Every structure is written in structure tokens, then in C-alpha cells.
């Protein structure tokens, strides 16, 4: 359910910047999401379609770019990419790990049509 509040924030950010740019409409919104974030693309899309009705974002397409998760072993300093949740270090087997990439979430860019 937290995707609703996340999507509302995306809409607020998009509207703010689109209005500052003199947009007639927003055509595309590009999002960057880390693989370890709990954001579900389909849920964001569902809420986006619902909350953008009667706004300049109504027909805007969402584009999702996923950033892979990367860990750093605190013992041997090995960096490695993971696909599904934390795993032991492939170099030394330690579970003393720190996430260094994969929890990101931001609006990367917004495409608009301007008033003519």
C-alpha cells in the first residue's frame, strides 16, 4: 500500500517541475529504482493511472529503470552484485555485508509538451 504515497510524491514532483517549465502536458516520466527497494512497478503504474486523471500527467507514460543490488564485504572488501536478497560474500563467505547500491529511488527525467 505504500506505493500509493510513493506515487503521490512522484506526481507532486512531476507537476511542480512541469508547471515551472510551462508544460501543457507531461508525456513521459522516467524513474530509477534499486532492486532492493520495495517498490513494485505494477502497483506504481496502477496508482499513477488512477491519481493522474484530470491532470496534465493523465496520459504520461511511466518508464522504470532498475539498478542492480551491489554489496561490499566488510571483511575482505570484495564488491559483488546480487540478484535476490543478501547472500554470503563469494570471496570469503562472510555475511558481514553492506549495501552500496540497489536501494535508490528517484525521478530521473520528465518529458513535456509546452504551450504553443
Biopython code that builds the backbone (N, CA, C, O; Angstrom):
import numpy as np
from Bio.PDB.StructureBuilder import StructureBuilder

atoms = [
    (1, "UNK", "N", (0.813, -1.194, 0.000)),
    (1, "UNK", "CA", (0.000, 0.000, 0.000)),
    (1, "UNK", "C", (0.860, 1.263, 0.000)),
    (1, "UNK", "O", (0.372, 2.338, -0.348)),
    (2, "UNK", "N", (2.143, 1.149, 0.388)),
    (2, "UNK", "CA", (2.986, 2.341, 0.401)),
    (2, "UNK", "C", (3.239, 2.879, -1.003)),
    (2, "UNK", "O", (3.684, 4.016, -1.160)),
    (3, "UNK", "N", (2.958, 2.067, -2.026)),
    (3, "UNK", "CA", (3.122, 2.560, -3.397)),
    (3, "UNK", "C", (2.200, 3.739, -3.695)),
    (3, "UNK", "O", (2.532, 4.578, -4.532)),
    (4, "UNK", "N", (1.044, 3.819, -3.022)),
    (4, "UNK", "CA", (0.157, 4.959, -3.237)),
    (4, "UNK", "C", (0.846, 6.247, -2.814)),
    (4, "UNK", "O", (0.849, 7.216, -3.573)),
    (5, "UNK", "N", (1.430, 6.282, -1.623)),
    (5, "UNK", "CA", (2.097, 7.507, -1.176)),
    (5, "UNK", "C", (3.331, 7.810, -2.023)),
    (5, "UNK", "O", (3.628, 8.973, -2.297)),
    (6, "UNK", "N", (4.046, 6.774, -2.434)),
    (6, "UNK", "CA", (5.198, 6.957, -3.324)),
    (6, "UNK", "C", (4.732, 7.570, -4.644)),
    (6, "UNK", "O", (5.351, 8.505, -5.152)),
    (7, "UNK", "N", (3.660, 7.051, -5.185)),
    (7, "UNK", "CA", (3.140, 7.532, -6.466)),
    (7, "UNK", "C", (2.615, 8.957, -6.333)),
    (7, "UNK", "O", (2.778, 9.761, -7.250)),
    (8, "UNK", "N", (1.994, 9.275, -5.217)),
    (8, "UNK", "CA", (1.544, 10.653, -4.979)),
    (8, "UNK", "C", (2.741, 11.615, -4.954)),
    (8, "UNK", "O", (2.655, 12.731, -5.465)),
    (9, "UNK", "N", (3.841, 11.179, -4.365)),
    (9, "UNK", "CA", (5.053, 12.000, -4.350)),
    (9, "UNK", "C", (5.626, 12.170, -5.753)),
    (9, "UNK", "O", (6.075, 13.258, -6.113)),
    (10, "UNK", "N", (5.612, 11.105, -6.540)),
    (10, "UNK", "CA", (6.074, 11.201, -7.933)),
    (10, "UNK", "C", (5.231, 12.234, -8.677)),
    (10, "UNK", "O", (5.763, 13.063, -9.414)),
    (11, "UNK", "N", (3.921, 12.181, -8.480)),
    (11, "UNK", "CA", (3.026, 13.129, -9.147)),
    (11, "UNK", "C", (3.325, 14.558, -8.697)),
    (11, "UNK", "O", (3.384, 15.461, -9.532)),
    (12, "UNK", "N", (3.513, 14.780, -7.408)),
    (12, "UNK", "CA", (3.817, 16.126, -6.905)),
    (12, "UNK", "C", (5.108, 16.672, -7.512)),
    (12, "UNK", "O", (5.159, 17.824, -7.944)),
    (13, "UNK", "N", (6.136, 15.851, -7.542)),
    (13, "UNK", "CA", (7.422, 16.258, -8.119)),
    (13, "UNK", "C", (7.246, 16.574, -9.603)),
    (13, "UNK", "O", (7.738, 17.589, -10.097)),
    (14, "UNK", "N", (6.546, 15.700, -10.298)),
    (14, "UNK", "CA", (6.338, 15.880, -11.735)),
    (14, "UNK", "C", (5.547, 17.150, -12.025)),
    (14, "UNK", "O", (5.929, 17.936, -12.892)),
    (15, "UNK", "N", (4.456, 17.352, -11.311)),
    (15, "UNK", "CA", (3.633, 18.547, -11.525)),
    (15, "UNK", "C", (4.423, 19.822, -11.239)),
    (15, "UNK", "O", (4.341, 20.789, -11.997)),
    (16, "UNK", "N", (5.169, 19.826, -10.169)),
    (16, "UNK", "CA", (5.956, 21.006, -9.798)),
    (16, "UNK", "C", (6.912, 21.398, -10.923)),
    (16, "UNK", "O", (6.949, 22.557, -11.337)),
    (17, "UNK", "N", (7.683, 20.428, -11.415)),
    (17, "UNK", "CA", (8.681, 20.725, -12.436)),
    (17, "UNK", "C", (8.041, 20.991, -13.802)),
    (17, "UNK", "O", (8.526, 21.829, -14.562)),
    (18, "UNK", "N", (6.977, 20.296, -14.107)),
    (18, "UNK", "CA", (6.292, 20.517, -15.383)),
    (18, "UNK", "C", (5.675, 21.912, -15.416)),
    (18, "UNK", "O", (5.756, 22.603, -16.432)),
    (19, "UNK", "N", (5.066, 22.322, -14.325)),
    (19, "UNK", "CA", (4.460, 23.653, -14.277)),
    (19, "UNK", "C", (5.522, 24.742, -14.341)),
    (19, "UNK", "O", (5.312, 25.768, -14.986)),
    (20, "UNK", "N", (6.655, 24.535, -13.684)),
    (20, "UNK", "CA", (7.755, 25.501, -13.752)),
    (20, "UNK", "C", (8.286, 25.639, -15.175)),
    (20, "UNK", "O", (8.764, 26.705, -15.564)),
    (21, "UNK", "N", (8.203, 24.569, -15.942)),
    (21, "UNK", "CA", (8.689, 24.578, -17.326)),
    (21, "UNK", "C", (7.622, 25.046, -18.314)),
    (21, "UNK", "O", (7.886, 25.111, -19.514)),
    (22, "UNK", "N", (6.425, 25.373, -17.831)),
    (22, "UNK", "CA", (5.353, 25.830, -18.709)),
    (22, "UNK", "C", (4.737, 24.718, -19.542)),
    (22, "UNK", "O", (4.368, 24.933, -20.697)),
    (23, "UNK", "N", (4.626, 23.551, -18.969)),
    (23, "UNK", "CA", (4.114, 22.389, -19.696)),
    (23, "UNK", "C", (2.612, 22.474, -19.932)),
    (23, "UNK", "O", (1.846, 22.884, -19.060)),
    (24, "UNK", "N", (2.217, 22.077, -21.127)),
    (24, "UNK", "CA", (0.800, 21.873, -21.430)),
    (24, "UNK", "C", (0.397, 20.478, -20.977)),
    (24, "UNK", "O", (-0.712, 20.258, -20.491)),
    (25, "UNK", "N", (1.332, 19.534, -21.150)),
    (25, "UNK", "CA", (1.105, 18.162, -20.707)),
    (25, "UNK", "C", (2.442, 17.472, -20.460)),
    (25, "UNK", "O", (3.482, 17.885, -20.972)),
    (26, "UNK", "N", (2.382, 16.419, -19.667)),
    (26, "UNK", "CA", (3.549, 15.574, -19.424)),
    (26, "UNK", "C", (3.354, 14.316, -20.261)),
    (26, "UNK", "O", (2.294, 13.692, -20.218)),
    (27, "UNK", "N", (4.381, 13.948, -21.023)),
    (27, "UNK", "CA", (4.261, 12.773, -21.890)),
    (27, "UNK", "C", (4.933, 11.537, -21.306)),
    (27, "UNK", "O", (4.456, 10.419, -21.503)),
    (28, "UNK", "N", (6.049, 11.732, -20.581)),
    (28, "UNK", "CA", (6.810, 10.599, -20.057)),
    (28, "UNK", "C", (7.468, 10.969, -18.734)),
    (28, "UNK", "O", (7.914, 12.100, -18.542)),
    (29, "UNK", "N", (7.519, 10.006, -17.833)),
    (29, "UNK", "CA", (8.217, 10.166, -16.560)),
    (29, "UNK", "C", (9.134, 8.961, -16.406)),
    (29, "UNK", "O", (8.685, 7.815, -16.443)),
    (30, "UNK", "N", (10.425, 9.234, -16.232)),
    (30, "UNK", "CA", (11.429, 8.174, -16.116)),
    (30, "UNK", "C", (11.845, 8.038, -14.658)),
    (30, "UNK", "O", (12.287, 9.000, -14.031)),
    (31, "UNK", "N", (11.696, 6.832, -14.133)),
    (31, "UNK", "CA", (12.003, 6.537, -12.733)),
    (31, "UNK", "C", (13.179, 5.583, -12.650)),
    (31, "UNK", "O", (13.324, 4.693, -13.488)),
    (32, "UNK", "N", (14.016, 5.767, -11.645)),
    (32, "UNK", "CA", (15.127, 4.861, -11.368)),
    (32, "UNK", "C", (14.855, 4.229, -10.011)),
    (32, "UNK", "O", (14.619, 4.925, -9.023)),
    (33, "UNK", "N", (14.893, 2.893, -9.976)),
    (33, "UNK", "CA", (14.534, 2.157, -8.764)),
    (33, "UNK", "C", (15.575, 1.068, -8.514)),
    (33, "UNK", "O", (15.885, 0.281, -9.408)),
    (34, "UNK", "N", (16.103, 1.029, -7.311)),
    (34, "UNK", "CA", (17.050, -0.013, -6.937)),
    (34, "UNK", "C", (16.344, -1.349, -6.739)),
    (34, "UNK", "O", (15.200, -1.401, -6.285)),
    (35, "UNK", "N", (17.038, -2.421, -7.083)),
    (35, "UNK", "CA", (16.471, -3.775, -6.967)),
    (35, "UNK", "C", (16.091, -4.140, -5.530)),
    (35, "UNK", "O", (15.217, -4.983, -5.325)),
    (36, "UNK", "N", (16.722, -3.531, -4.547)),
    (36, "UNK", "CA", (16.411, -3.860, -3.157)),
    (36, "UNK", "C", (15.299, -2.995, -2.575)),
    (36, "UNK", "O", (14.858, -3.219, -1.447)),
    (37, "UNK", "N", (14.848, -2.005, -3.347)),
    (37, "UNK", "CA", (13.737, -1.196, -2.850)),
    (37, "UNK", "C", (12.478, -2.056, -2.889)),
    (37, "UNK", "O", (12.397, -3.034, -3.631)),
    (38, "UNK", "N", (11.526, -1.678, -2.095)),
    (38, "UNK", "CA", (10.298, -2.480, -2.040)),
    (38, "UNK", "C", (9.238, -1.946, -3.009)),
    (38, "UNK", "O", (8.060, -2.278, -2.882)),
    (39, "UNK", "N", (9.647, -1.135, -3.958)),
    (39, "UNK", "CA", (8.731, -0.533, -4.924)),
    (39, "UNK", "C", (8.366, -1.565, -5.994)),
    (39, "UNK", "O", (9.244, -2.178, -6.602)),
    (40, "UNK", "N", (7.064, -1.747, -6.214)),
    (40, "UNK", "CA", (6.565, -2.682, -7.226)),
    (40, "UNK", "C", (6.049, -1.872, -8.413)),
    (40, "UNK", "O", (5.097, -1.101, -8.285)),
    (41, "UNK", "N", (6.684, -2.054, -9.562)),
    (41, "UNK", "CA", (6.369, -1.271, -10.760)),
    (41, "UNK", "C", (4.880, -1.284, -11.101)),
    (41, "UNK", "O", (4.288, -0.234, -11.351)),
    (42, "UNK", "N", (4.282, -2.460, -11.111)),
    (42, "UNK", "CA", (2.867, -2.573, -11.481)),
    (42, "UNK", "C", (1.956, -1.805, -10.525)),
    (42, "UNK", "O", (0.953, -1.232, -10.952)),
    (43, "UNK", "N", (2.292, -1.789, -9.257)),
    (43, "UNK", "CA", (1.484, -1.049, -8.287)),
    (43, "UNK", "C", (1.611, 0.452, -8.513)),
    (43, "UNK", "O", (0.618, 1.177, -8.461)),
    (44, "UNK", "N", (2.827, 0.915, -8.765)),
    (44, "UNK", "CA", (3.028, 2.338, -9.052)),
    (44, "UNK", "C", (2.248, 2.717, -10.307)),
    (44, "UNK", "O", (1.592, 3.758, -10.341)),
    (45, "UNK", "N", (2.317, 1.882, -11.329)),
    (45, "UNK", "CA", (1.583, 2.156, -12.575)),
    (45, "UNK", "C", (0.077, 2.206, -12.312)),
    (45, "UNK", "O", (-0.607, 3.091, -12.826)),
    (46, "UNK", "N", (-0.439, 1.282, -11.532)),
    (46, "UNK", "CA", (-1.861, 1.244, -11.206)),
    (46, "UNK", "C", (-2.298, 2.544, -10.534)),
    (46, "UNK", "O", (-3.279, 3.165, -10.941)),
    (47, "UNK", "N", (-1.555, 2.949, -9.496)),
    (47, "UNK", "CA", (-1.913, 4.182, -8.781)),
    (47, "UNK", "C", (-1.714, 5.416, -9.662)),
    (47, "UNK", "O", (-2.494, 6.365, -9.594)),
    (48, "UNK", "N", (-0.674, 5.398, -10.482)),
    (48, "UNK", "CA", (-0.421, 6.522, -11.398)),
    (48, "UNK", "C", (-1.627, 6.740, -12.310)),
    (48, "UNK", "O", (-2.107, 7.863, -12.465)),
    (49, "UNK", "N", (-2.101, 5.665, -12.902)),
    (49, "UNK", "CA", (-3.257, 5.773, -13.801)),
    (49, "UNK", "C", (-4.475, 6.334, -13.073)),
    (49, "UNK", "O", (-5.277, 7.051, -13.670)),
    (50, "UNK", "N", (-4.615, 6.016, -11.808)),
    (50, "UNK", "CA", (-5.767, 6.451, -11.029)),
    (50, "UNK", "C", (-5.641, 7.918, -10.597)),
    (50, "UNK", "O", (-6.588, 8.688, -10.760)),
    (51, "UNK", "N", (-4.493, 8.309, -10.054)),
    (51, "UNK", "CA", (-4.386, 9.643, -9.453)),
    (51, "UNK", "C", (-4.053, 10.751, -10.447)),
    (51, "UNK", "O", (-4.135, 11.929, -10.102)),
    (52, "UNK", "N", (-3.682, 10.395, -11.666)),
    (52, "UNK", "CA", (-3.351, 11.440, -12.645)),
    (52, "UNK", "C", (-4.549, 11.883, -13.479)),
    (52, "UNK", "O", (-4.429, 12.789, -14.303)),
    (53, "UNK", "N", (-5.701, 11.251, -13.269)),
    (53, "UNK", "CA", (-6.888, 11.671, -14.020)),
    (53, "UNK", "C", (-7.131, 13.157, -13.813)),
    (53, "UNK", "O", (-7.024, 13.674, -12.701)),
    (54, "UNK", "N", (-7.462, 13.834, -14.914)),
    (54, "UNK", "CA", (-7.760, 15.270, -14.906)),
    (54, "UNK", "C", (-6.578, 16.140, -14.482)),
    (54, "UNK", "O", (-6.769, 17.235, -13.953)),
    (55, "UNK", "N", (-5.350, 15.650, -14.715)),
    (55, "UNK", "CA", (-4.148, 16.462, -14.501)),
    (55, "UNK", "C", (-3.383, 16.512, -15.822)),
    (55, "UNK", "O", (-3.725, 15.806, -16.771)),
    (56, "UNK", "N", (-2.354, 17.344, -15.880)),
    (56, "UNK", "CA", (-1.541, 17.409, -17.102)),
    (56, "UNK", "C", (-0.690, 16.146, -17.275)),
    (56, "UNK", "O", (-0.008, 15.992, -18.288)),
    (57, "UNK", "N", (-0.727, 15.256, -16.303)),
    (57, "UNK", "CA", (0.024, 13.992, -16.363)),
    (57, "UNK", "C", (-0.844, 12.819, -16.790)),
    (57, "UNK", "O", (-0.370, 11.684, -16.833)),
    (58, "UNK", "N", (-2.091, 13.073, -17.103)),
    (58, "UNK", "CA", (-3.056, 11.992, -17.336)),
    (58, "UNK", "C", (-2.592, 10.959, -18.367)),
    (58, "UNK", "O", (-2.813, 9.764, -18.168)),
    (59, "UNK", "N", (-1.970, 11.375, -19.433)),
    (59, "UNK", "CA", (-1.565, 10.421, -20.477)),
    (59, "UNK", "C", (-0.084, 10.063, -20.411)),
    (59, "UNK", "O", (0.424, 9.362, -21.286)),
    (60, "UNK", "N", (0.602, 10.534, -19.394)),
    (60, "UNK", "CA", (2.048, 10.300, -19.300)),
    (60, "UNK", "C", (2.360, 8.824, -19.083)),
    (60, "UNK", "O", (1.689, 8.128, -18.321)),
    (61, "UNK", "N", (3.389, 8.376, -19.771)),
    (61, "UNK", "CA", (3.861, 7.003, -19.634)),
    (61, "UNK", "C", (4.969, 6.953, -18.587)),
    (61, "UNK", "O", (5.868, 7.794, -18.583)),
    (62, "UNK", "N", (4.900, 5.971, -17.708)),
    (62, "UNK", "CA", (5.968, 5.744, -16.740)),
    (62, "UNK", "C", (6.982, 4.779, -17.337)),
    (62, "UNK", "O", (6.618, 3.797, -17.985)),
    (63, "UNK", "N", (8.251, 5.070, -17.110)),
    (63, "UNK", "CA", (9.340, 4.209, -17.570)),
    (63, "UNK", "C", (10.182, 3.855, -16.349)),
    (63, "UNK", "O", (10.630, 4.738, -15.618)),
    (64, "UNK", "N", (10.392, 2.571, -16.133)),
    (64, "UNK", "CA", (11.104, 2.082, -14.949)),
    (64, "UNK", "C", (12.473, 1.553, -15.346)),
    (64, "UNK", "O", (12.582, 0.689, -16.216)),
    (65, "UNK", "N", (13.517, 2.070, -14.709)),
    (65, "UNK", "CA", (14.865, 1.548, -14.881)),
    (65, "UNK", "C", (15.301, 0.994, -13.541)),
    (65, "UNK", "O", (15.285, 1.703, -12.535)),
    (66, "UNK", "N", (15.688, -0.262, -13.524)),
    (66, "UNK", "CA", (16.115, -0.928, -12.289)),
    (66, "UNK", "C", (17.641, -0.918, -12.183)),
    (66, "UNK", "O", (18.352, -1.203, -13.146)),
    (67, "UNK", "N", (18.116, -0.585, -10.992)),
    (67, "UNK", "CA", (19.553, -0.609, -10.702)),
    (67, "UNK", "C", (19.842, -1.876, -9.908)),
    (67, "UNK", "O", (19.186, -2.140, -8.900)),
    (68, "UNK", "N", (20.824, -2.666, -10.357)),
    (68, "UNK", "CA", (21.125, -3.910, -9.638)),
    (68, "UNK", "C", (21.666, -3.642, -8.236)),
    (68, "UNK", "O", (22.241, -2.589, -7.962)),
    (69, "UNK", "N", (21.470, -4.604, -7.371)),
    (69, "UNK", "CA", (21.965, -4.512, -5.999)),
    (69, "UNK", "C", (23.446, -4.877, -5.965)),
    (69, "UNK", "O", (23.884, -5.847, -6.583)),
    (70, "UNK", "N", (24.195, -4.075, -5.231)),
    (70, "UNK", "CA", (25.627, -4.331, -5.087)),
    (70, "UNK", "C", (25.965, -4.295, -3.603)),
    (70, "UNK", "O", (25.510, -3.418, -2.869)),
    (71, "UNK", "N", (26.769, -5.262, -3.176)),
    (71, "UNK", "CA", (27.166, -5.383, -1.773)),
    (71, "UNK", "C", (28.676, -5.196, -1.646)),
    (71, "UNK", "O", (29.432, -5.397, -2.596)),
    (72, "UNK", "N", (29.089, -4.804, -0.441)),
    (72, "UNK", "CA", (30.505, -4.711, -0.100)),
    (72, "UNK", "C", (30.737, -5.584, 1.122)),
    (72, "UNK", "O", (30.086, -5.406, 2.151)),
    (73, "UNK", "N", (31.657, -6.519, 1.011)),
    (73, "UNK", "CA", (32.020, -7.361, 2.147)),
    (73, "UNK", "C", (32.878, -6.524, 3.093)),
    (73, "UNK", "O", (33.910, -5.982, 2.697)),
    (74, "UNK", "N", (32.440, -6.426, 4.339)),
    (74, "UNK", "CA", (33.174, -5.631, 5.325)),
    (74, "UNK", "C", (34.466, -6.326, 5.762)),
    (74, "UNK", "O", (35.352, -5.691, 6.334)),
    (75, "UNK", "N", (34.569, -7.635, 5.490)),
    (75, "UNK", "CA", (35.766, -8.369, 5.905)),
    (75, "UNK", "C", (36.877, -8.313, 4.855)),
    (75, "UNK", "O", (38.006, -7.929, 5.162)),
    (76, "UNK", "N", (36.557, -8.696, 3.618)),
    (76, "UNK", "CA", (37.608, -8.767, 2.592)),
    (76, "UNK", "C", (37.540, -7.613, 1.585)),
    (76, "UNK", "O", (38.386, -7.518, 0.697)),
    (77, "UNK", "N", (36.537, -6.737, 1.720)),
    (77, "UNK", "CA", (36.347, -5.550, 0.866)),
    (77, "UNK", "C", (35.991, -5.887, -0.581)),
    (77, "UNK", "O", (36.129, -5.045, -1.468)),
    (78, "UNK", "N", (35.537, -7.109, -0.818)),
    (78, "UNK", "CA", (35.074, -7.521, -2.152)),
    (78, "UNK", "C", (33.715, -6.878, -2.445)),
    (78, "UNK", "O", (32.811, -6.931, -1.612)),
    (79, "UNK", "N", (33.569, -6.270, -3.630)),
    (79, "UNK", "CA", (32.271, -5.778, -4.083)),
    (79, "UNK", "C", (31.678, -6.813, -5.019)),
    (79, "UNK", "O", (32.384, -7.389, -5.847)),
    (80, "UNK", "N", (30.373, -7.049, -4.888)),
    (80, "UNK", "CA", (29.731, -8.011, -5.784)),
    (80, "UNK", "C", (28.264, -7.659, -5.965)),
    (80, "UNK", "O", (27.645, -7.044, -5.096)),
    (81, "UNK", "N", (27.723, -8.056, -7.103)),
    (81, "UNK", "CA", (26.328, -7.806, -7.449)),
    (81, "UNK", "C", (25.506, -9.021, -7.066)),
    (81, "UNK", "O", (25.950, -10.159, -7.215)),
    (82, "UNK", "N", (24.290, -8.766, -6.564)),
    (82, "UNK", "CA", (23.388, -9.854, -6.213)),
    (82, "UNK", "C", (22.086, -9.693, -6.978)),
    (82, "UNK", "O", (21.744, -8.593, -7.413)),
    (83, "UNK", "N", (21.369, -10.780, -7.138)),
    (83, "UNK", "CA", (20.091, -10.736, -7.843)),
    (83, "UNK", "C", (18.904, -10.835, -6.902)),
    (83, "UNK", "O", (17.898, -10.160, -7.120)),
    (84, "UNK", "N", (18.988, -11.646, -5.872)),
    (84, "UNK", "CA", (17.843, -11.875, -4.988)),
    (84, "UNK", "C", (18.280, -11.895, -3.534)),
    (84, "UNK", "O", (18.683, -12.938, -3.019)),
    (85, "UNK", "N", (18.205, -10.761, -2.875)),
    (85, "UNK", "CA", (18.492, -10.702, -1.449)),
    (85, "UNK", "C", (19.953, -10.954, -1.108)),
    (85, "UNK", "O", (20.702, -11.489, -1.926)),
    (86, "UNK", "N", (20.355, -10.576, 0.082)),
    (86, "UNK", "CA", (21.744, -10.752, 0.508)),
    (86, "UNK", "C", (22.172, -12.217, 0.514)),
    (86, "UNK", "O", (21.413, -13.107, 0.897)),
    (87, "UNK", "N", (23.385, -12.432, 0.088)),
    (87, "UNK", "CA", (23.988, -13.765, 0.098)),
    (87, "UNK", "C", (25.375, -13.618, 0.713)),
    (87, "UNK", "O", (25.886, -12.501, 0.795)),
    (88, "UNK", "N", (25.992, -14.705, 1.143)),
    (88, "UNK", "CA", (27.362, -14.594, 1.662)),
    (88, "UNK", "C", (28.325, -14.092, 0.575)),
    (88, "UNK", "O", (28.090, -14.270, -0.620)),
    (89, "UNK", "N", (29.394, -13.472, 1.020)),
    (89, "UNK", "CA", (30.425, -12.977, 0.104)),
    (89, "UNK", "C", (30.965, -14.144, -0.724)),
    (89, "UNK", "O", (31.354, -15.167, -0.161)),
    (90, "UNK", "N", (30.994, -14.007, -2.043)),
    (90, "UNK", "CA", (31.511, -15.093, -2.879)),
    (90, "UNK", "C", (33.017, -15.291, -2.725)),
    (90, "UNK", "O", (33.553, -16.324, -3.127)),
    (91, "UNK", "N", (33.699, -14.304, -2.145)),
    (91, "UNK", "CA", (35.141, -14.399, -1.979)),
    (91, "UNK", "C", (35.538, -15.105, -0.686)),
    (91, "UNK", "O", (36.377, -16.006, -0.694)),
    (92, "UNK", "N", (34.919, -14.684, 0.441)),
    (92, "UNK", "CA", (35.347, -15.219, 1.739)),
    (92, "UNK", "C", (34.218, -15.898, 2.515)),
    (92, "UNK", "O", (34.472, -16.499, 3.559)),
    (93, "UNK", "N", (32.971, -15.815, 2.026)),
    (93, "UNK", "CA", (31.845, -16.461, 2.686)),
    (93, "UNK", "C", (31.251, -15.678, 3.849)),
    (93, "UNK", "O", (30.330, -16.153, 4.515)),
    (94, "UNK", "N", (31.774, -14.483, 4.093)),
    (94, "UNK", "CA", (31.275, -13.671, 5.205)),
    (94, "UNK", "C", (29.860, -13.168, 4.919)),
    (94, "UNK", "O", (29.473, -12.980, 3.765)),
    (95, "UNK", "N", (29.100, -12.955, 5.990)),
    (95, "UNK", "CA", (27.789, -12.318, 5.865)),
    (95, "UNK", "C", (27.837, -10.902, 6.451)),
    (95, "UNK", "O", (26.800, -10.265, 6.636)),
    (96, "UNK", "N", (29.032, -10.425, 6.736)),
    (96, "UNK", "CA", (29.230, -9.063, 7.228)),
    (96, "UNK", "C", (29.293, -8.136, 6.006)),
    (96, "UNK", "O", (30.367, -7.739, 5.555)),
    (97, "UNK", "N", (28.104, -7.808, 5.489)),
    (97, "UNK", "CA", (27.997, -7.086, 4.217)),
    (97, "UNK", "C", (27.323, -5.735, 4.411)),
    (97, "UNK", "O", (26.575, -5.521, 5.365)),
    (98, "UNK", "N", (27.608, -4.835, 3.485)),
    (98, "UNK", "CA", (26.955, -3.524, 3.471)),
    (98, "UNK", "C", (26.423, -3.274, 2.060)),
    (98, "UNK", "O", (27.123, -3.508, 1.075)),
    (99, "UNK", "N", (25.187, -2.800, 1.971)),
    (99, "UNK", "CA", (24.588, -2.461, 0.683)),
    (99, "UNK", "C", (25.239, -1.167, 0.196)),
    (99, "UNK", "O", (25.252, -0.170, 0.917)),
    (100, "UNK", "N", (25.774, -1.180, -1.014)),
    (100, "UNK", "CA", (26.361, 0.039, -1.579)),
    (100, "UNK", "C", (25.592, 0.523, -2.814)),
    (100, "UNK", "O", (25.846, 1.615, -3.321)),
    (101, "UNK", "N", (24.664, -0.288, -3.287)),
    (101, "UNK", "CA", (23.828, 0.106, -4.423)),
    (101, "UNK", "C", (22.608, -0.801, -4.458)),
    (101, "UNK", "O", (22.691, -1.987, -4.139)),
    (102, "UNK", "N", (21.462, -0.222, -4.854)),
    (102, "UNK", "CA", (20.267, -1.037, -5.026)),
    (102, "UNK", "C", (19.067, -0.597, -4.221)),
    (102, "UNK", "O", (17.990, -1.178, -4.349)),
    (103, "UNK", "N", (19.236, 0.435, -3.380)),
    (103, "UNK", "CA", (18.108, 0.940, -2.600)),
    (103, "UNK", "C", (17.609, 2.287, -3.133)),
    (103, "UNK", "O", (16.751, 2.922, -2.521)),
    (104, "UNK", "N", (18.149, 2.714, -4.268)),
    (104, "UNK", "CA", (17.818, 4.019, -4.826)),
    (104, "UNK", "C", (16.371, 4.102, -5.301)),
    (104, "UNK", "O", (15.734, 3.094, -5.607)),
    (105, "UNK", "N", (15.880, 5.329, -5.351)),
    (105, "UNK", "CA", (14.574, 5.594, -5.945)),
    (105, "UNK", "C", (14.490, 7.085, -6.237)),
    (105, "UNK", "O", (14.537, 7.904, -5.318)),
    (106, "UNK", "N", (14.364, 7.444, -7.523)),
    (106, "UNK", "CA", (14.224, 8.856, -7.863)),
    (106, "UNK", "C", (13.547, 9.039, -9.212)),
    (106, "UNK", "O", (13.495, 8.130, -10.041)),
    (107, "UNK", "N", (13.027, 10.258, -9.401)),
    (107, "UNK", "CA", (12.502, 10.666, -10.706)),
    (107, "UNK", "C", (13.712, 11.155, -11.485)),
    (107, "UNK", "O", (14.347, 12.140, -11.110)),
    (108, "UNK", "N", (14.026, 10.460, -12.573)),
    (108, "UNK", "CA", (15.228, 10.778, -13.341)),
    (108, "UNK", "C", (14.980, 11.905, -14.337)),
    (108, "UNK", "O", (15.788, 12.826, -14.447)),
    (109, "UNK", "N", (13.863, 11.836, -15.065)),
    (109, "UNK", "CA", (13.551, 12.885, -16.033)),
    (109, "UNK", "C", (12.062, 12.900, -16.341)),
    (109, "UNK", "O", (11.338, 11.927, -16.130)),
    (110, "UNK", "N", (11.643, 14.046, -16.848)),
    (110, "UNK", "CA", (10.246, 14.266, -17.201)),
    (110, "UNK", "C", (10.226, 14.862, -18.607)),
    (110, "UNK", "O", (10.951, 15.815, -18.893)),
    (111, "UNK", "N", (9.399, 14.302, -19.476)),
    (111, "UNK", "CA", (9.245, 14.854, -20.823)),
    (111, "UNK", "C", (7.882, 15.531, -20.898)),
    (111, "UNK", "O", (6.874, 14.997, -20.436)),
    (112, "UNK", "N", (7.880, 16.725, -21.496)),
    (112, "UNK", "CA", (6.660, 17.523, -21.536)),
    (112, "UNK", "C", (6.378, 18.041, -22.938)),
    (112, "UNK", "O", (7.239, 18.008, -23.818)),
    (113, "UNK", "N", (5.151, 18.522, -23.127)),
    (113, "UNK", "CA", (4.778, 19.312, -24.288)),
    (113, "UNK", "C", (4.469, 20.696, -23.753)),
    (113, "UNK", "O", (3.746, 20.852, -22.770)),
    (114, "UNK", "N", (5.033, 21.706, -24.422)),
    (114, "UNK", "CA", (4.830, 23.086, -23.960)),
    (114, "UNK", "C", (3.653, 23.730, -24.656)),
    (114, "UNK", "O", (3.217, 23.302, -25.725)),
    (115, "UNK", "N", (3.155, 24.770, -24.017)),
    (115, "UNK", "CA", (2.108, 25.603, -24.616)),
    (115, "UNK", "C", (2.685, 26.225, -25.882)),
    (115, "UNK", "O", (3.862, 26.584, -25.917)),
    (116, "UNK", "N", (1.871, 26.353, -26.910)),
    (116, "UNK", "CA", (2.361, 26.965, -28.147)),
    (116, "UNK", "C", (1.813, 28.341, -28.319)),
    (116, "UNK", "O", (2.118, 29.009, -29.307)),
]
sb = StructureBuilder()
sb.init_structure("model")
sb.init_model(0)
sb.init_chain("A")
sb.init_seg("    ")
for serial, (resi, resn, name, xyz) in enumerate(atoms, 1):
    if name == "N":
        sb.init_residue(resn, " ", resi, " ")
    sb.init_atom(name, np.array(xyz, "f"), 0.0, 1.0, " ", f" {name:<3s}", serial, name[0])
structure = sb.get_structure()
